[in-house]
Amino acid sequence: MAKAFWIFMVFLGFLLLLLGFITSDLMMWVVALIIGLLVRYCAYDLLFKKYDQKVAEIRQKYAQRKEGVKR
């Protein structure tokens, strides 16, 4: 339930950002920025942490493989 709420907030922020660009409404940009910051600081662990860990593991494996080739 919480994950669905934060995913909705991400889409809402994106939609407001697009509408703000189309209509040149500064208030929509500010609201989209606030939503983005809320998602970043309140929902990072829930939405993005697993992905970032997976990418870090892949980069580490690549760096080890690259280091092994140099030797």
Backbone hydrogen bonds in HBPLUS format (Angstrom, degrees):
<---DONOR---> <-ACCEPTOR-->    atom                        ^
c    i                          cat <-CA-CA->   ^        H-A-AA   ^      H-
h    n   atom  resd res      DA  || num        DHA   H-A  angle D-A-AA Bond
n    s   type  num  typ     dist DA aas  dist angle  dist       angle   num
A0005-PHE N   A0001-MET O   3.11 MM   4  6.38 152.8  2.19 144.4 151.5     1
A0006-TRP N   A0002-ALA O   3.06 MM   4  6.38 161.9  2.09 152.2 155.7     2
A0007-ILE N   A0003-LYS O   2.94 MM   4  6.15 153.1  2.01 148.9 156.8     3
A0008-PHE N   A0004-ALA O   2.93 MM   4  6.10 156.5  1.99 145.1 151.6     4
A0009-MET N   A0005-PHE O   2.92 MM   4  6.24 148.1  2.02 143.1 152.6     5
A0010-VAL N   A0006-TRP O   2.96 MM   4  6.24 148.4  2.06 142.5 150.2     6
A0011-PHE N   A0007-ILE O   3.07 MM   4  6.40 164.4  2.09 152.3 155.3     7
A0012-LEU N   A0008-PHE O   2.81 MM   4  6.03 154.5  1.87 149.3 157.5     8
A0013-GLY N   A0009-MET O   2.88 MM   4  6.02 161.2  1.91 147.6 152.2     9
A0014-PHE N   A0010-VAL O   2.97 MM   4  6.22 158.1  2.02 148.7 154.9    10
A0015-LEU N   A0011-PHE O   2.85 MM   4  6.03 159.8  1.90 148.6 154.3    11
A0016-LEU N   A0012-LEU O   2.87 MM   4  6.08 162.9  1.90 152.0 156.6    12
A0017-LEU N   A0013-GLY O   2.93 MM   4  6.08 150.1  2.02 143.3 151.8    13
A0018-LEU N   A0014-PHE O   2.97 MM   4  6.26 161.4  2.00 151.0 155.3    14
A0019-LEU N   A0015-LEU O   2.89 MM   4  6.13 168.2  1.91 154.4 158.0    15
A0020-GLY N   A0016-LEU O   2.81 MM   4  5.87 148.2  1.91 140.3 149.7    16
A0021-PHE N   A0017-LEU O   2.96 MM   4  6.25 148.6  2.06 145.8 153.7    17
A0022-ILE N   A0018-LEU O   2.94 MM   4  6.22 161.0  1.97 153.0 158.3    18
A0023-THR N   A0019-LEU O   2.87 MM   4  5.95 166.8  1.89 151.0 154.7    19
A0024-SER N   A0020-GLY O   2.75 MM   4  5.20 118.8  2.12 130.8 143.8    20
A0025-ASP N   A0020-GLY O   3.18 MM   5  4.83 130.7  2.43 122.3 133.1    21
A0030-VAL N   A0026-LEU O   3.02 MM   4  6.34 155.5  2.08 149.8 156.3    22
A0031-VAL N   A0027-MET O   2.96 MM   4  6.22 161.7  1.99 150.5 155.2    23
A0032-ALA N   A0028-MET O   2.88 MM   4  6.02 159.4  1.92 146.8 152.8    24
A0033-LEU N   A0029-TRP O   2.87 MM   4  6.08 151.4  1.96 144.8 152.9    25
A0034-ILE N   A0030-VAL O   2.93 MM   4  6.20 157.9  1.98 149.4 155.1    26
A0035-ILE N   A0031-VAL O   2.89 MM   4  6.14 160.7  1.93 150.8 156.1    27
A0036-GLY N   A0032-ALA O   2.89 MM   4  6.05 158.3  1.93 145.2 151.6    28
A0037-LEU N   A0033-LEU O   2.91 MM   4  6.16 156.5  1.96 149.7 155.7    29
A0038-LEU N   A0034-ILE O   2.92 MM   4  6.13 158.5  1.96 149.5 155.6    30
A0039-VAL N   A0035-ILE O   2.91 MM   4  6.15 161.6  1.94 153.0 157.8    31
A0040-ARG N   A0036-GLY O   2.91 MM   4  6.08 158.3  1.96 145.2 151.8    32
A0041-TYR N   A0037-LEU O   2.94 MM   4  6.12 162.2  1.97 152.4 155.9    33
A0042-CYS N   A0038-LEU O   2.77 MM   4  5.58 149.0  1.87 147.5 155.8    34
A0043-ALA N   A0039-VAL O   2.97 MM   4  5.01 150.7  2.06 126.6 134.6    35
A0047-LEU N   A0043-ALA O   2.94 MM   4  6.03 159.2  1.99 159.1 164.0    36
A0048-PHE N   A0044-TYR O   2.81 MM   4  5.26 151.8  1.89 143.2 152.9    37
A0049-LYS N   A0044-TYR O   3.16 MM   5  6.17 133.8  2.38 151.7 150.9    38
A0052-ASP N   A0048-PHE O   3.02 MM   4  6.22 167.1  2.04 159.3 162.9    39
A0053-GLN N   A0049-LYS O   2.95 MM   4  6.16 153.4  2.02 150.6 157.8    40
A0054-LYS N   A0050-LYS O   3.05 MM   4  6.26 154.0  2.12 144.2 151.0    41
A0055-VAL N   A0051-TYR O   2.96 MM   4  6.26 158.9  2.01 154.2 159.7    42
A0056-ALA N   A0052-ASP O   2.94 MM   4  6.10 154.8  2.01 142.8 150.0    43
A0057-GLU N   A0053-GLN O   2.99 MM   4  6.23 153.5  2.06 146.7 153.1    44
A0058-ILE N   A0054-LYS O   3.06 MM   4  6.34 158.3  2.11 147.1 152.7    45
A0059-ARG N   A0055-VAL O   2.93 MM   4  6.17 160.3  1.97 151.6 156.9    46
A0060-GLN N   A0056-ALA O   2.93 MM   4  6.08 153.1  2.00 144.5 152.2    47
A0061-LYS N   A0057-GLU O   2.94 MM   4  6.19 160.9  1.98 151.2 155.8    48
A0062-TYR N   A0058-ILE O   2.93 MM   4  6.12 157.1  1.98 147.3 154.0    49
A0063-ALA N   A0059-ARG O   2.84 MM   4  6.03 157.8  1.89 147.3 153.4    50
A0064-GLN N   A0060-GLN O   2.93 MM   4  6.16 157.3  1.98 149.5 155.5    51
A0065-ARG N   A0061-LYS O   2.93 MM   4  6.10 158.6  1.97 146.8 152.9    52
A0066-LYS N   A0062-TYR O   2.83 MM   4  5.99 159.3  1.87 150.4 156.4    53
A0067-GLU N   A0063-ALA O   2.87 MM   4  5.98 153.0  1.94 143.4 151.0    54
A0068-GLY N   A0064-GLN O   2.92 MM   4  6.09 148.9  2.02 143.1 151.5    55
A0069-VAL N   A0065-ARG O   3.07 MM   4  6.33 140.8  2.23 142.1 151.9    56
A0070-LYS N   A0066-LYS O   3.25 MM   4  6.51 150.0  2.34 143.4 150.3    57
